[in-house]
Amino acid sequence: MGSAARLRATFALLLALVVAGPEPQAVAIEKDRLVPAGRLVIEGRRLSCGSTKTLLRDFEGFAVSSTVIMLNMQALNPLPRQVQWLIYYHECGHILLGQSETAADCYAVKRARREGWLDDQALNDVCAVFNIAGHGPVHPDPQARCDQLRQCFAKKGVTARDGDR
């Protein structure tokens, strides 16, 4: 797998998408579109990160700024749905907590666990994608990253800061 493909797959893991049931006013996925906060639905789940909008477009990988989460749906679509949602949550973690990859990962896992859709199998799916994607300059190696995710997942009584303020 080339480095560009690895980078795309690694970034795909960064954007875990938020859980909530789809509602009739949810925006359908189109590329090159800015989706208002709370209106994005991916794989049957309404995804939100407080007042953060989502930009759906074609570009290399995924990104986050202080105000927008950007998703490349073409890169995201082949991944298991829980991986897609966790990637979105990871990017939401960056919006709320800053640049730390570990903090963003932990935020995503804690929020997913709190919402009840992240289990051991979904976590294994995430780690499998990490192992395929490898790692880039900003992320730990796949095994270390998965170990960190599992530690965050195992912590009882700890909840993530709610991104749906």
FILOGU-119778 format. One record per residue: x, y, z of N, C-alpha, C, O, CB in turn; residue in three letters. Coordinates in pm, whole numbers, padded with zeros to 5 digits, always signed. Glycine has a CB too. Layout:
N
XYZXYZXYZXYZXYZALA ...
// end
This chain:
165
+00085-00116+00000+00000+00000+00000+00090+00123+00000+00181+00132+00082-00097+00000+00122MET +00064+00217-00092+00145+00337-00101+00124+00429+00018+00027+00416+00093+00115+00411-00228GLY +00216+00522+00035+00206+00611+00152+00083+00700+00144+00023+00729+00248+00332+00699+00162SER +00042+00742+00025-00080+00824+00013-00202+00743+00055-00290+00796+00123-00097+00875-00131ALA -00209+00617+00014-00322+00532+00053-00322+00507+00203-00427+00508+00267-00318+00399-00022ALA -00203+00485+00259-00193+00467+00404-00237+00592+00478-00308+00584+00578-00049+00431+00443ARG -00196+00707+00427-00233+00833+00491-00384+00853+00485-00445+00895+00583-00160+00951+00423LEU -00444+00823+00369-00590+00835+00357-00660+00744+00456-00754+00787+00524-00635+00801+00214ARG -00616+00620+00465-00681+00526+00557-00659+00567+00702-00749+00552+00785-00627+00384+00533ALA -00541+00617+00734-00515+00662+00871-00605+00778+00906-00667+00780+01013-00367+00703+00888THR -00614+00875+00817-00702+00988+00844-00847+00945+00853-00926+01003+00927-00686+01095+00737PHE -00882+00842+00777-01019+00792+00784-01055+00749+00925-01170+00761+00967-01039+00677+00687ALA -00957+00698+00997-00981+00654+01133-00999+00769+01231-01041+00748+01345-00869+00567+01179LEU -00967+00886+01189-00967+01000+01279-01104+01062+01301-01122+01138+01396-00876+01103+01227LEU -01199+01031+01221-01323+01107+01221-01446+01032+01271-01546+01031+01199-01349+01155+01086LEU -01445+00974+01380-01556+00892+01426-01687+00970+01428-01691+01079+01483-01528+00836+01563ALA -01790+00917+01370-01913+00991+01357-02010+00965+01472-02020+00852+01521-01979+00959+01227LEU -02079+01067+01512-02163+01072+01630-02289+00988+01616-02340+00970+01505-02200+01215+01661VAL -02338+00937+01727-02453+00851+01730-02579+00929+01765-02579+01008+01860-02432+00738+01828VAL -02682+00907+01691-02818+00954+01720-02900+00907+01602-02848+00896+01491-02826+01114+01740ALA -03023+00878+01623-03107+00827+01516-03130+00931+01409-03135+01050+01439-03239+00779+01570GLY -03144+00888+01284-03173+00983+01178-03312+01041+01195-03403+00973+01243-03159+00917+01041PRO -03329+01165+01157-03458+01231+01163-03491+01282+01025-03402+01298+00942-03457+01346+01267GLU -03618+01308+00996-03657+01346+00861-03583+01467+00806-03559+01473+00686-03803+01372+00858PRO -03546+01564+00891-03479+01682+00840-03329+01663+00821-03260+01760+00788-03504+01796+00931GLN -03278+01543+00841-03135+01519+00825-03095+01542+00680-03172+01514+00588-03098+01375+00868ALA -02976+01593+00660-02926+01625+00528-02867+01501+00463-02787+01430+00526-02822+01738+00535VAL -02905+01474+00340-02846+01363+00267-02701+01395+00236-02663+01511+00225-02925+01334+00136ALA -02620+01291+00222-02478+01311+00197-02456+01349+00050-02493+01275-00041-02398+01184+00232ILE -02397+01463+00031-02354+01510-00101-02212+01561-00085-02175+01611+00021-02450+01622-00157GLU -02132+01549-00190-01998+01603-00176-01996+01752-00209-02086+01803-00275-01899+01527-00266LYS -01891+01820-00160-01875+01963-00177-01993+02041-00118-02046+02133-00179-01859+01997-00324ASP -02031+01999+00002-02145+02063+00068-02111+02087+00215-02053+02001+00281-02273+01977+00054ARG -02149+02203+00265-02134+02234+00405-02264+02196+00476-02370+02251+00446-02099+02386+00427LEU -02253+02101+00568-02370+02050+00639-02380+02121+00774-02284+02124+00850-02361+01894+00658VAL -02496+02179+00803-02512+02248+00932-02492+02153+01049-02513+02032+01039-02651+02312+00940PRO -02451+02210+01160-02431+02133+01283-02557+02054+01317-02668+02107+01312-02392+02225+01401ALA -02537+01926+01351-02648+01841+01392-02733+01784+01281-02833+01718+01309-02734+01915+01482GLY -02697+01808+01155-02779+01763+01043-02717+01650+00961-02779+01600+00867-02808+01878+00953ARG -02595+01610+00995-02526+01506+00919-02572+01368+00964-02578+01340+01084-02374+01521+00935LEU -02603+01282+00868-02638+01143+00896-02547+01055+00812-02541+01069+00689-02790+01114+00866VAL -02476+00964+00878-02391+00868+00808-02423+00729+00862-02426+00706+00983-02238+00901+00826ILE -02448+00638+00769-02479+00500+00805-02591+00494+00909-02583+00418+01006-02354+00430+00858GLU -02695+00574+00888-02813+00568+00974-02801+00640+01107-02894+00633+01188-02846+00428+00999GLY -02693+00707+01131-02674+00779+01258-02663+00928+01232-02595+00972+01140-02548+00728+01332ARG -02732+01003+01316-02717+01148+01314-02589+01181+01390-02568+01134+01502-02842+01221+01379ARG -02505+01260+01329-02374+01291+01384-02365+01440+01416-02406+01524+01336-02262+01250+01286LEU -02312+01470+01532-02296+01611+01567-02178+01630+01659-02133+01538+01728-02423+01665+01631SER -02130+01751+01658-02019+01791+01746-02047+01935+01790-01985+02029+01742-01878+01778+01674CYS -02142+01949+01881-02180+02082+01926-02228+02166+01808-02314+02123+01732-02063+02150+01997GLY -02173+02285+01794-02213+02376+01686-02122+02366+01564-02124+02454+01478-02215+02519+01738SER -02042+02259+01556-01946+02243+01447-02015+02192+01321-02090+02094+01325-01835+02146+01488THR -01990+02260+01209-02041+02217+01079-01947+02113+01019-01833+02099+01062-02057+02339+00983LYS -01998+02040+00918-01918+01940+00849-01914+01973+00701-02018+01997+00639-01974+01797+00872THR -01794+01974+00645-01776+01997+00502-01747+01864+00436-01649+01797+00468-01660+02100+00475LEU -01833+01824+00342-01817+01700+00266-01756+01738+00132-01816+01814+00056-01954+01623+00248LEU -01637+01684+00103-01572+01720-00022-01465+01619-00059-01426+01535+00023-01511+01859-00013ARG -01418+01628-00183-01308+01545-00229-01177+01615-00197-01154+01728-00241-01319+01516-00382ASP -01092+01550-00120-00958+01597-00090-00883+01481-00028-00942+01376-00003-00960+01722+00005PHE -00759+01498-00003-00675+01391+00051-00702+01374+00200-00661+01457+00280-00527+01419+00027GLU -00770+01266+00237-00791+01234+00378-00903+01311+00445-01005+01341+00382-00666+01259+00453GLY -00884+01343+00573-00982+01411+00655-00910+01518+00734-00788+01511+00754-01057+01312+00748PHE -00983+01616+00778-00918+01725+00851-01017+01791+00946-01137+01765+00942-00861+01828+00754ALA -00962+01875+01028-01042+01951+01121-00977+02087+01137-00854+02099+01139-01057+01876+01259VAL -01058+02189+01149-01008+02321+01184-01075+02356+01317-01138+02270+01379-01038+02429+01071SER -01062+02477+01360-01127+02515+01486-01278+02530+01469-01350+02543+01568-01068+02645+01539SER -01326+02529+01346-01469+02552+01323-01539+02449+01235-01662+02447+01233-01487+02685+01264THR -01466+02364+01163-01527+02273+01066-01457+02137+01069-01334+02129+01079-01520+02334+00923VAL -01537+02032+01061-01484+01897+01037-01501+01870+00888-01610+01890+00834-01559+01787+01125ILE -01395+01826+00822-01402+01797+00679-01392+01647+00657-01304+01580+00712-01288+01871+00601MET -01484+01594+00578-01488+01451+00551-01477+01423+00402-01541+01490+00321-01616+01389+00607LEU -01397+01326+00368-01391+01273+00233-01475+01146+00236-01428+01041+00278-01241+01246+00186ASN -01598+01157+00191-01691+01044+00201-01647+00927+00116-01677+00812+00150-01830+01088+00160MET -01578+00952+00007-01530+00843-00077-01431+00756+00000-01431+00634-00015-01465+00898-00206GLN -01347+00817+00081-01252+00741+00163-01321+00678+00283-01279+00571+00329-01138+00832+00209ALA -01424+00741+00335-01491+00693+00456-01586+00577+00427-01594+00483+00507-01568+00807+00520LEU -01656+00581+00315-01762+00483+00286-01722+00336+00293-01803+00256+00340-01814+00510+00153ASN -01602+00295+00250-01570+00152+00255-01545+00097+00396-01540-00024+00416-01449+00126+00171PRO -01530+00184+00493-01497+00141+00629-01621+00094+00703-01732+00139+00673-01430+00254+00706LEU -01605+00004+00801-01720-00038+00883-01784+00085+00949-01715+00181+00982-01676-00141+00991PRO -01915+00080+00967-01987+00197+01016-01935+00247+01150-01926+00368+01171-02133+00166+01027ARG -01902+00156+01243-01851+00202+01372-01717+00273+01357-01686+00365+01433-01837+00084+01468GLN -01638+00231+01259-01511+00299+01232-01539+00439+01178-01473+00535+01217-01424+00217+01132VAL -01637+00451+01089-01674+00582+01036-01717+00675+01150-01674+00791+01155-01788+00568+00933GLN -01800+00625+01239-01849+00708+01349-01736+00746+01443-01729+00860+01490-01960+00634+01427TRP -01646+00651+01470-01535+00679+01560-01441+00782+01499-01385+00865+01571-01459+00549+01593LEU -01423+00778+01369-01341+00877+01301-01399+01017+01323-01327+01111+01356-01330+00846+01150ILE -01528+01029+01304-01592+01159+01325-01572+01206+01470-01538+01322+01493-01742+01151+01292TYR -01594+01117+01565-01575+01154+01705-01432+01195+01735-01409+01286+01815-01615+01039+01796TYR -01336+01130+01671-01197+01168+01690-01178+01314+01647-01117+01393+01719-01102+01075+01608HIS -01230+01349+01531-01218+01488+01484-01295+01583+01575-01250+01696+01599-01270+01501+01340GLU -01408+01539+01626-01481+01620+01724-01395+01641+01848-01394+01750+01906-01616+01552+01762CYS -01323+01539+01888-01231+01551+02001-01127+01659+01979-01091+01731+02071-01163+01418+02027GLY -01078+01669+01855-00983+01777+01825-01050+01915+01839-00990+02008+01892-00927+01761+01682HIS -01173+01926+01792-01245+02054+01805-01255+02093+01952-01232+02208+01987-01387+02044+01741ILE -01290+01996+02037-01316+02025+02178-01190+02030+02264-01184+02107+02360-01409+01922+02234LEU -01088+01948+02230-00974+01930+02320-00840+01974+02264-00741+01979+02338-00965+01787+02358LEU -00833+02007+02137-00707+02053+02080-00635+01948+01997-00697+01853+01950-00617+02098+02188GLY -00505+01966+01979-00427+01889+01883-00385+01749+01927-00342+01670+01843-00307+01965+01850GLN -00394+01716+02052-00346+01586+02100-00421+01471+02034-00543+01459+02047-00359+01578+02252SER -00346+01386+01964-00407+01268+01901-00460+01171+02005-00568+01113+01987-00304+01197+01810GLU -00387+01153+02112-00429+01061+02218-00557+01111+02284-00648+01032+02309-00319+01044+02322THR -00564+01241+02314-00685+01297+02376-00805+01285+02282-00916+01254+02327-00662+01444+02414ALA -00784+01309+02153-00893+01298+02056-00940+01152+02044-01060+01126+02037-00848+01351+01918ALA -00845+01058+02041-00881+00916+02037-00961+00877+02161-01064+00810+02151-00755+00829+02026ASP -00914+00919+02277-00979+00881+02402-01119+00943+02410-01213+00878+02454-00894+00925+02522CYS -01132+01068+02368-01262+01132+02364-01359+01049+02279-01471+01022+02320-01251+01276+02309TYR -01312+01009+02160-01397+00933+02067-01443+00802+02129-01561+00767+02121-01323+00906+01937ALA -01351+00729+02191-01384+00599+02250-01480+00616+02368-01577+00542+02381-01255+00527+02296VAL -01453+00713+02453-01540+00734+02569-01681+00775+02526-01780+00729+02584-01480+00842+02662LYS -01690+00861+02428-01822+00904+02382-01898+00789+02318-02017+00771+02343-01810+01021+02283ARG -01829+00712+02236-01891+00597+02171-01937+00494+02274-02046+00438+02262-01794+00532+02072ALA -01854+00469+02375-01891+00375+02480-02014+00426+02556-02106+00350+02585-01773+00353+02577ARG -02014+00554+02588-02126+00613+02659-02256+00599+02580-02363+00577+02637-02097+00760+02689ARG -02246+00613+02449-02365+00602+02364-02406+00457+02340-02515+00431+02288-02340+00669+02232GLU -02321+00362+02377-02359+00222+02375-02334+00146+02246-02375+00030+02236-02498+00213+02406GLY -02270+00205+02149-02249+00131+02025-02106+00079+02006-02081+00002+01913-02284+00218+01909TRP -02015+00118+02091-01879+00067+02079-01861-00052+02172-01878-00042+02293-01775+00178+02112LEU -01826-00165+02112-01799-00285+02189-01663-00340+02147-01592-00279+02067-01912-00392+02168ASP -01627-00455+02202-01496-00513+02171-01478-00539+02022-01371-00516+01967-01477-00642+02249ASP -01584-00588+01955-01573-00617+01811-01551-00490+01731-01467-00488+01641-01698-00690+01761GLN -01624-00385+01762-01606-00258+01690-01465-00203+01714-01403-00149+01623-01711-00154+01735ALA -01415-00218+01836-01279-00174+01866-01177-00258+01789-01076-00205+01743-01252-00184+02018LEU -01204-00386+01773-01117-00471+01691-01118-00426+01545-01015-00428+01478-01160-00618+01702ASN -01236-00385+01495-01247-00334+01358-01163-00209+01340-01094-00193+01239-01394-00304+01322ASP -01169-00120+01439-01089+00003+01434-00940-00033+01429-00866+00020+01346-01119+00093+01557VAL -00898-00122+01517-00757-00161+01521-00714-00230+01391-00600-00213+01348-00731-00254+01639CYS -00802-00307+01330-00770-00372+01203-00743-00268+01095-00651-00283+01015-00883-00466+01159ALA -00823-00162+01092-00801-00056+00995-00670+00017+01024-00596+00050+00932-00919+00044+00995VAL -00642+00042+01151-00513+00102+01188-00398+00018+01135-00302+00071+01080-00502+00119+01342PHE -00408-00114+01152-00300-00203+01110-00280-00202+00959-00168-00216+00911-00327-00344+01158ASN -00388-00185+00884-00379-00176+00738-00320-00041+00699-00236-00032+00609-00518-00196+00673ILE -00366+00065+00767-00328+00201+00730-00186+00236+00772-00121+00321+00710-00424+00299+00791ALA -00138+00172+00875-00008+00211+00927-00022+00338+01010-00127+00361+01070+00094+00232+00813GLY +00081+00419+01013+00072+00543+01088+00153+00651+01018+00245+00624+00941+00122+00524+01232HIS +00115+00771+01047+00183+00885+00987+00262+00960+01091+00283+00910+01202+00083+00977+00918GLY +00305+01078+01056+00390+01156+01147+00320+01203+01274+00387+01233+01373+00444+01274+01075PRO +00187+01209+01274+00117+01260+01391+00054+01153+01479+00009+01183+01589+00011+01355+01348VAL +00050+01029+01433-00015+00923+01508+00085+00819+01556+00185+00792+01490-00122+00856+01422HIS +00057+00761+01674+00144+00653+01722+00135+00531+01629+00044+00523+01546+00107+00613+01867PRO +00228+00438+01643+00218+00316+01564+00087+00246+01598+00033+00266+01707+00342+00221+01589ASP +00036+00164+01507-00097+00104+01525-00115+00029+01656-00220+00042+01720-00124+00012+01411PRO -00017-00050+01697-00032-00128+01820-00041-00036+01942-00126-00056+02029+00085-00226+01837GLN +00046+00063+01948+00043+00157+02061-00089+00234+02063-00147+00257+02169+00161+00256+02053ALA -00136+00273+01946-00263+00347+01939-00379+00259+01985-00465+00304+02060-00288+00398+01796ARG -00382+00135+01939-00489+00043+01982-00482+00017+02132-00585+00010+02199-00480-00090+01904CYS -00362+00003+02185-00347-00015+02330-00406+00105+02405-00473+00087+02506-00198-00033+02367ASP -00381+00227+02355-00436+00347+02417-00589+00349+02407-00657+00385+02503-00377+00473+02351GLN -00641+00312+02292-00787+00306+02274-00849+00208+02373-00951+00237+02435-00823+00267+02130LEU -00787+00092+02387-00840-00010+02479-00834+00037+02624-00924+00008+02702-00762-00141+02464ARG -00729+00110+02661-00721+00165+02797-00833+00265+02822-00895+00263+02928-00584+00233+02819GLN -00859+00352+02726-00968+00448+02741-01103+00376+02748-01189+00413+02827-00968+00549+02624CYS -01119+00273+02666-01243+00197+02663-01267+00127+02797-01381+00117+02843-01240+00095+02549PHE -01160+00077+02858-01171-00001+02981-01199+00084+03105-01246+00031+03206-01045-00078+03003ALA -01172+00213+03099-01192+00298+03216-01341+00311+03247-01418+00360+03165-01130+00439+03194LYS -01380+00266+03365-01520+00272+03408-01543+00401+03483-01454+00453+03551-01557+00149+03496LYS -01664+00452+03471-01701+00571+03547-01646+00701+03490-01666+00807+03548-01655+00557+03686GLY -01578+00693+03377-01525+00812+03314-01610+00840+03191-01631+00751+03109-01374+00796+03276VAL -01659+00960+03179-01738+00994+03062-01669+01104+02984-01598+01187+03040-01880+01037+03102THR -01691+01104+02857-01635+01208+02771-01715+01335+02787-01834+01332+02815-01632+01163+02623ALA -01647+01445+02769-01717+01572+02768-01816+01569+02652-01779+01531+02541-01617+01692+02755ARG -01937+01609+02676-02041+01601+02574-02018+01703+02465-02008+01823+02491-02178+01620+02637ASP -02009+01656+02343-01989+01745+02228-02118+01806+02179-02115+01887+02087-01924+01671+02116GLY -02231+01770+02237-02361+01824+02194-02407+01932+02289-02518+01925+02342-02466+01712+02185ASP -02324+02029+02310-02358+02136+02405-02482+02209+02366-02524+02301+02436-02246+02233+02418ARG 
// end
